Amino acid sequence: MATTNPLKFLQEVRQEVSKVSWPSRNETLVSTVMVLIMVIIASIFFLVADQVISWLVQLMLSIR
């Protein structure tokens, strides 16, 4: 089992974090808006699909 010096570990973590290319504020905003729009579209799609399936099942079973 290898033991690691905590200070050396923290130095390595800082080195790796400095290599990360972080997105700009604008890129983050655009990505967030795109995700929210896709969530809304998916929600509407599944709502409509659920209503259609429910209507078809009721029609097939004649439960009204």
Summary of the structure (lengths in Angstrom):
residues: 64
radius of gyration: 25.4
end to end distance: 68.5
largest distance: 71.7
contacts: 103
relative contact order: 0.06
helix: 80%
strand: 0%
